[in-house]
Amino acid sequence: MLRLTALARCVVFALSGVWYLAAQTVLTVSSSSVTLTNDQAQSITVTAGGSSVAYSATGAPAWLNLYSSNNYTTPDTLAFQLASSLCGSCSATVTLTPTGGGTPVAVTVTYSTNGGGGGGAIIPSQSSLALSAPTGQPTSQMITLSTTATSPIQITSLTTTQPWLTASLSAFVVSVNNPAVLTVTANGAGYSNTVLNGQVLITPSSATQITIAVQFTVSGTSGGNTTIAAPPTLTFAYQVNQAVPPYQLVSVAPSGSFTATATVGTAQQWLNVSPANGTGPGYVLASVSPQGLSPANYPGTITIATPSGSQNITVNLLVSASTVLNANPASVNITTVGGAGPSNYSLQLSASDGSNQPVSLSTPTNWISIVSSPSLITPATVTIQVNPAGLCTGLSSGSLIATAGTANSPLVIPVVVLVTSGASATCGTAPSPQGVNPGAGNGAGQTFFFTFTDTRGFQDLSVVDILINNFLNGQGACYLAYSQTSGVLYLVNDAGTALLPGLVLNGSGSVSNSQCTVNGAGSFASGSGNTLILALNLTFNSNFAGNKVIYMAARDVALDNSGWQPLGTWGVPGGATGVGPAVARIVPASGAGSSVSFTITFTDTNGVQDLGILNVLVNNSLDGRQACYLAYSVPLNVLYLVNDTGTGLLPGIVPGGSGTANNSQCGVNAAASSVSASGNTVVLTLALSFAPGFDGNKVIYLAARSVGDVATSGWQALGSWTVQ
């Protein structure tokens, strides 16, 4: 028998507790008309009587951009802003419709130019540009537009004369104190070894049209990834008076001859490459001779030169007086054809002094999965699976991360795949957020490494986004946007409606809102081949305490968008210590695969006898429908799986017993599952297998309730999993 209790965004029933989003049919807007006079956004609020309701917004023309602070879910702030291609004086009607059905609400948006002139003109910092890039790799350059006019000048039109040429503006109003930045991007996809000419046309409201001439030199032949060599970075670690670390390989893609040279900044030539002259596709062996160097970090560079161009590989050597972690082989380099299936590869992890070091493994790369246990003690054998299906022709770089208590932790083990032919025609689709390292944990501060990829090269990325919050909501969030084309990081304000002043990632400065601070020291962006790595040194405010989901998204210059992906979780300390049921941890807290055994720890300050129901929900969001949703009854020692519609329980099983429970999203194996209870702690182990149609990035939500629902932990996001 079900007992339903309404709670905020969801509905819960006592034993078979399912939380599902309740559809509402009445939308209310703060204003039914919006007037735009420049490129500054104007916003309205969208509510549904205090309920959370998803809605759609349709009817926006090409000259109008819409921005939702809460993923088009009430309560929401919906912003309207002029797009880069303006229409002059114009009007449009945007219709807001509840997703579950209901009465649409119409919002009228009008735009009219508002002047300019005053005896001046717009002055570009350059009237012509000369750009160059390999085929398929976009390149961008910025121009400053200024004026000496006494009144602001409105830009009414921005166009280009060629399909390979695009342009965007930071603002459509230029004044003496507020110049605008014009970003010009050329993309040579489909062109080979040629010189292209085009123009960017800027039309002010009351001044002479400006023409920027662009000459674009395209080198190489079309098709696939044009990265010359990978991985982009090699790291070596050496403990004084111990064995020299193993060599690593650099994969070279282009056919024909190549040369390899090593450069260091010390008198001792500690970096070696072989062969110095070779034929590609092939490999360059990189090794180090660190004996005699004092403990410190030593930078170096390997340069690979081919007829198609040259590429530098960054090398770092750590010489340490204490223990370091090494892998053998120290890199995984694979040559294959497009569409090949997954294969397993093994390597050995060991401590330089032979000691037993606990190690945890993770990977931010979606085509790599960890087959062996993600937690081990050295010396140990690690097995990974590499799936090249879907990768483009050319080089793709990924990594395996080994975290330990050693001087060089975390150890980044490069994984490189060279696809020689036969890549899928769809390999060059929308950009993709790959993951965050660490993918789970807790603390008031952390340097996160966010990885994004684009099959047309990292230069094709326009903006990458990171949002850290309880839910996918830009309000009251640590919400960041990095402009790859301009090299500037922006933090969104508390209301989720505007950008705070940008931060150039040059190692200094900071930017803050009420939830977090980005510290310039320790933050950087690094792009190579198809991959952009964004390292952000974040500090969280204590008022932002709680378990948060890390969402990531990426957009390219053609406006292809990955959509938001939940790829990690993080616990921010602070707040009062809870009494009663609580969720402690889940192991593993992140990873990927079609099956997994989760070990989840729940606690209750009143003892395990006070615990009633323990919930585990795996889904894109906190929604019990079409989810892998389980409820374990502590008093009955029965594990239930919730049905597909989130409305009832399937027949229960006993952990450690026999049988399985399955819905369309997942199955749980009773024999491989278990439960143990002692004192204030219950440890629940769940052996799960996921259905093929449930693939994608999921959040793991956990909750605990006492007997009789006297107290509850509330839902807590403590893990993430990519179902493959």
Backbone hydrogen bonds, N-H to C=O, Kabsch-Sander energy under -0.5 kcal/mol:
donor,donor_aa,acceptor,acceptor_aa,energy
4,L,2,L,-0.5
5,T,12,V,-2.2
7,L,10,C,-2.2
10,C,7,L,-2.9
12,V,5,T,-1.8
14,A,3,R,-1.0
20,Y,18,V,-0.6
22,A,9,R,-0.7
23,A,21,L,-0.5
27,L,25,T,-0.6
28,T,47,T,-2.7
30,S,45,T,-1.8
34,V,108,T,-3.1
36,L,110,T,-3.1
42,Q,80,F,-2.3
44,I,78,L,-2.3
46,V,76,D,-2.8
47,T,28,T,-2.7
51,S,48,A,-1.4
53,V,51,S,-0.7
55,Y,72,Y,-2.5
56,S,97,T,-2.5
58,T,95,T,-2.4
64,L,61,P,-1.6
65,N,81,Q,-3.4
67,Y,79,A,-2.1
69,S,77,T,-1.7
71,N,68,S,-0.5
74,T,53,V,-2.7
76,D,46,V,-2.4
78,L,44,I,-2.6
78,L,76,D,-0.5
79,A,67,Y,-3.0
79,A,77,T,-0.6
80,F,42,Q,-3.3
81,Q,65,N,-2.2
83,A,63,W,-2.8
86,L,84,S,-0.7
89,S,87,C,-0.6
90,C,88,G,-0.5
90,C,111,Y,-2.2
92,A,109,V,-2.5
94,V,92,A,-0.5
94,V,107,V,-3.0
95,T,58,T,-2.8
95,T,93,T,-0.5
96,L,105,V,-3.2
97,T,56,S,-2.2
97,T,95,T,-0.5
99,T,54,A,-2.7
101,G,98,P,-1.6
103,T,25,T,-1.2
105,V,96,L,-2.7
107,V,94,V,-2.6
108,T,32,S,-2.8
109,V,92,A,-3.2
110,T,34,V,-2.5
111,Y,90,C,-2.9
112,S,36,L,-1.4
123,I,146,S,-3.9
125,S,144,T,-2.0
129,L,213,A,-2.8
131,L,215,Q,-3.0
133,A,217,T,-1.9
135,T,219,S,-2.5
137,Q,134,P,-1.9
139,T,186,A,-2.2
141,Q,184,V,-2.1
143,I,182,L,-2.7
145,L,180,A,-3.4
146,S,123,I,-2.4
146,S,144,T,-0.6
148,T,121,A,-0.7
150,T,118,G,-1.1
151,S,117,G,-0.8
153,I,174,V,-3.1
154,Q,115,G,-0.8
155,I,172,F,-3.4
156,T,154,Q,-0.6
156,T,203,T,-2.4
157,S,203,T,-1.3
159,T,201,L,-2.3
161,T,199,Q,-1.9
165,L,162,Q,-1.3
166,T,185,T,-2.6
168,S,183,T,-1.8
170,S,181,V,-1.8
174,V,153,I,-2.8
175,S,178,N,-1.5
180,A,145,L,-2.3
182,L,143,I,-3.4
182,L,180,A,-0.5
183,T,168,S,-2.7
183,T,181,V,-0.6
184,V,141,Q,-2.9
184,V,182,L,-0.6
185,T,166,T,-2.7
186,A,139,T,-2.7
187,N,164,W,-2.2
191,Y,188,G,-2.5
193,N,220,G,-1.3
194,T,218,V,-1.4
196,L,216,F,-3.3
198,G,214,V,-2.5
200,V,212,I,-2.3
201,L,159,T,-2.9
202,I,200,V,-0.5
202,I,210,I,-2.7
203,T,157,S,-2.7
203,T,201,L,-0.5
205,S,154,Q,-3.1
210,I,202,I,-3.0
212,I,200,V,-2.6
213,A,127,S,-2.0
213,A,211,T,-0.6
214,V,198,G,-3.0
215,Q,129,L,-2.5
216,F,196,L,-3.1
217,T,131,L,-2.7
217,T,215,Q,-0.5
218,V,194,T,-3.1
218,V,216,F,-0.6
219,S,133,A,-1.7
219,S,217,T,-0.5
225,N,393,T,-3.9
230,A,251,S,-1.8
234,L,314,T,-2.7
236,F,316,N,-2.8
238,Y,318,L,-3.0
240,V,238,Y,-0.5
240,V,320,S,-2.6
242,Q,239,Q,-2.1
248,Q,286,A,-2.6
250,V,284,V,-2.4
251,S,230,A,-3.0
252,V,282,G,-3.0
253,A,228,I,-2.7
256,G,280,G,-1.9
258,F,278,G,-2.3
259,T,305,A,-2.0
260,A,276,A,-2.3
261,T,303,T,-1.8
263,T,301,T,-2.9
265,G,299,P,-0.9
269,Q,267,A,-0.5
270,W,268,Q,-1.6
272,N,287,S,-2.9
274,S,285,L,-1.6
278,G,258,F,-2.5
280,G,256,G,-3.8
282,G,252,V,-1.8
284,V,250,V,-2.3
285,L,274,S,-3.5
286,A,248,Q,-3.3
286,A,284,V,-0.5
287,S,272,N,-2.2
289,S,270,W,-2.5
293,L,290,P,-2.3
296,A,319,V,-1.0
298,Y,317,L,-3.0
300,G,315,V,-2.6
301,T,263,T,-2.6
302,I,313,I,-2.4
303,T,261,T,-2.5
304,I,302,I,-0.5
304,I,311,Q,-2.9
305,A,259,T,-2.4
305,A,303,T,-0.6
306,T,309,G,-2.5
309,G,306,T,-1.5
311,Q,304,I,-2.2
313,I,302,I,-3.2
314,T,232,P,-2.2
314,T,312,N,-0.5
315,V,300,G,-2.6
316,N,234,L,-2.2
317,L,298,Y,-2.7
318,L,236,F,-2.6
319,V,296,A,-2.8
319,V,317,L,-0.6
320,S,238,Y,-2.9
320,S,318,L,-0.6
326,N,350,S,-2.6
328,N,348,Q,-2.0
330,A,247,Y,-0.9
332,V,414,P,-2.7
333,N,331,S,-0.6
334,I,416,V,-2.8
336,T,418,L,-2.8
338,G,421,S,-4.3
340,A,337,V,-1.5
343,S,386,V,-2.0
345,Y,384,I,-2.7
347,L,382,V,-2.2
348,Q,328,N,-2.7
349,L,380,A,-2.9
350,S,326,N,-2.3
351,A,355,S,-0.5
352,S,324,V,-2.6
354,G,351,A,-1.8
357,Q,355,S,-0.8
359,V,376,L,-3.3
360,S,403,T,-2.3
361,L,374,P,-2.9
362,S,401,I,-1.9
365,T,399,S,-0.5
368,I,365,T,-1.4
369,S,385,Q,-2.3
371,V,369,S,-0.6
371,V,383,T,-2.0
372,S,383,T,-1.8
376,L,359,V,-2.6
378,T,357,Q,-2.2
380,A,349,L,-2.0
382,V,347,L,-3.1
384,I,345,Y,-2.9
385,Q,369,S,-3.1
386,V,343,S,-2.8
387,N,367,W,-2.7
391,L,388,P,-2.3
394,G,419,V,-2.7
396,S,417,V,-2.2
398,G,415,V,-3.1
400,L,413,I,-2.1
401,I,362,S,-3.4
402,A,400,L,-0.5
402,A,411,L,-2.6
403,T,360,S,-2.9
403,T,401,I,-0.5
405,G,358,P,-0.5
407,A,323,T,-2.8
409,S,406,T,-1.5
411,L,402,A,-3.1
412,V,410,P,-0.5
413,I,400,L,-3.0
413,I,411,L,-0.7
415,V,398,G,-2.1
416,V,332,V,-3.1
417,V,396,S,-2.4
418,L,334,I,-3.0
419,V,394,G,-2.7
419,V,417,V,-0.6
420,T,336,T,-2.7
420,T,418,L,-0.7
427,C,424,S,-1.6
429,T,426,T,-0.7
432,S,453,T,-2.9
434,Q,451,T,-2.8
435,G,451,T,-1.3
436,V,567,L,-0.6
437,N,449,F,-2.0
443,G,571,G,-2.4
446,Q,538,L,-2.4
448,F,446,Q,-0.7
448,F,536,L,-2.6
449,F,437,N,-2.4
450,F,448,F,-0.6
450,F,534,L,-2.9
451,T,435,G,-2.7
452,F,532,L,-2.7
453,T,432,S,-2.9
454,D,530,N,-2.1
457,G,454,D,-2.2
458,F,529,G,-2.9
460,D,457,G,-2.0
461,L,458,F,-1.7
462,S,555,R,-3.0
463,V,555,R,-1.4
464,V,482,Y,-2.1
465,D,553,A,-2.8
466,I,480,L,-2.5
467,L,551,Y,-2.4
468,I,478,C,-2.0
469,N,467,L,-0.5
469,N,549,V,-1.7
473,N,471,F,-2.1
474,G,69,S,-4.5
476,G,494,D,-3.4
477,A,474,G,-0.8
478,C,468,I,-2.1
479,Y,477,A,-1.0
480,L,466,I,-3.4
480,L,478,C,-0.5
481,A,490,Y,-2.8
482,Y,464,V,-3.0
483,S,481,A,-0.6
483,S,488,V,-2.8
484,Q,462,S,-1.9
484,Q,482,Y,-0.9
485,T,462,S,-0.9
487,G,483,S,-2.0
488,V,483,S,-1.0
489,L,503,L,-2.6
490,Y,481,A,-3.2
492,V,479,Y,-3.0
493,N,498,A,-2.8
496,G,493,N,-1.5
500,L,491,L,-3.0
503,L,489,L,-2.9
505,L,487,G,-0.8
506,N,504,V,-2.2
511,V,518,V,-1.5
513,N,516,C,-2.2
517,T,539,T,-2.5
518,V,511,V,-2.8
519,N,517,T,-0.6
519,N,537,N,-2.9
520,G,509,G,-3.1
520,G,518,V,-0.5
523,S,520,G,-1.9
524,F,535,A,-2.0
526,S,533,I,-2.6
528,S,531,T,-2.6
531,T,528,S,-2.5
532,L,452,F,-3.0
533,I,526,S,-3.0
534,L,450,F,-3.1
534,L,532,L,-0.5
535,A,524,F,-3.1
535,A,533,I,-0.6
536,L,448,F,-2.5
536,L,534,L,-0.6
537,N,519,N,-0.7
538,L,446,Q,-2.6
538,L,536,L,-1.0
539,T,517,T,-2.2
540,F,444,A,-3.3
541,N,515,Q,-2.4
544,F,541,N,-1.9
545,A,542,S,-1.3
546,G,572,V,-2.6
548,K,546,G,-0.5
548,K,570,W,-3.4
549,V,469,N,-3.0
550,I,568,G,-3.4
551,Y,467,L,-3.1
551,Y,549,V,-0.7
552,M,565,Q,-2.3
553,A,465,D,-2.0
555,R,463,V,-2.4
556,D,560,D,-2.1
557,V,460,D,-2.2
559,L,556,D,-2.0
562,S,554,A,-2.7
565,Q,552,M,-2.4
567,L,550,I,-2.6
567,L,565,Q,-0.7
568,G,550,I,-0.9
569,T,439,G,-2.1
570,W,548,K,-2.3
571,G,441,G,-2.4
572,V,546,G,-3.0
572,V,570,W,-0.6
582,A,603,T,-2.4
584,A,601,T,-2.6
585,R,601,T,-1.2
587,V,599,T,-2.1
593,G,722,T,-2.2
596,V,688,L,-2.4
598,F,596,V,-0.6
598,F,686,L,-2.2
599,T,587,V,-2.8
600,I,598,F,-0.6
600,I,684,L,-3.1
601,T,585,R,-2.6
602,F,600,I,-0.5
602,F,682,V,-3.0
603,T,582,A,-2.4
604,D,680,N,-1.8
605,T,580,G,-1.2
607,G,604,D,-2.2
608,V,679,G,-2.2
610,D,607,G,-1.9
611,L,608,V,-1.5
612,G,705,R,-3.4
613,I,705,R,-1.0
614,L,632,Y,-2.4
615,N,703,A,-2.9
616,V,630,L,-2.3
617,L,701,Y,-2.7
618,V,628,C,-2.5
619,N,617,L,-0.6
619,N,699,V,-1.8
623,D,621,S,-2.2
624,G,19,W,-3.4
626,Q,644,D,-3.8
627,A,624,G,-0.7
628,C,618,V,-2.2
629,Y,627,A,-1.0
630,L,616,V,-3.3
631,A,640,Y,-2.5
632,Y,614,L,-3.0
633,S,631,A,-0.5
633,S,638,V,-2.8
634,V,612,G,-2.5
634,V,632,Y,-0.7
637,N,633,S,-1.7
638,V,633,S,-1.2
639,L,653,I,-3.5
640,Y,631,A,-3.1
640,Y,638,V,-0.5
642,V,629,Y,-3.1
643,N,648,G,-2.7
646,G,643,N,-1.4
650,L,641,L,-2.9
653,I,639,L,-2.3
656,G,670,A,-2.9
657,G,654,V,-2.8
661,A,668,V,-1.7
663,N,666,C,-2.5
667,G,689,S,-2.5
668,V,661,A,-2.4
669,N,687,A,-2.2
670,A,659,G,-2.3
670,A,668,V,-0.6
673,S,670,A,-1.2
674,S,685,T,-1.9
676,S,683,V,-2.0
678,S,681,T,-2.6
681,T,678,S,-2.6
682,V,602,F,-2.5
683,V,676,S,-2.9
684,L,600,I,-3.0
684,L,682,V,-0.6
685,T,674,S,-3.0
685,T,683,V,-0.5
686,L,598,F,-2.8
686,L,684,L,-0.5
688,L,596,V,-2.8
688,L,686,L,-0.9
689,S,667,G,-2.2
690,F,594,S,-3.2
691,A,665,Q,-2.5
694,F,691,A,-2.0
695,D,692,P,-1.2
696,G,723,V,-2.3
698,K,721,W,-2.8
699,V,619,N,-3.1
700,I,719,G,-3.1
701,Y,617,L,-3.1
701,Y,699,V,-0.7
702,L,716,Q,-2.6
703,A,615,N,-1.8
705,R,613,I,-2.6
706,S,711,A,-2.6
707,V,610,D,-2.4
709,D,706,S,-2.2
710,V,707,V,-0.8
713,S,704,A,-2.7
716,Q,702,L,-2.7
718,L,700,I,-1.9
718,L,716,Q,-0.9
719,G,700,I,-1.0
720,S,589,A,-2.2
721,W,698,K,-2.2
722,T,591,G,-2.4
723,V,696,G,-2.9
723,V,721,W,-0.7
724,Q,593,G,-0.7
724,Q,722,T,-0.5
